[in-house]
């Protein structure tokens, strides 16, 4: 689980990299679910929320930099 505090300490490029890695992880989990190899389906929900959290912080950072 990615904490918002950790994401806020990164710069915009770092948060973008985190979003991409989370999306790759989520894709892998979806493929595991499709092939019935996924034991804990709750990880899908948590990665989806982590992606949303990271995207929200990224949007805030972009709005902040556009304002300055």
Buried (B, 14 or more C-beta within 10 A) or exposed (E): EBEEEBBEEBEBEBBBEBBEEBBEBBEEBBEBEEEEEBEEEEBBEBBBEBBEBBBEBBEBBEEEEEEE
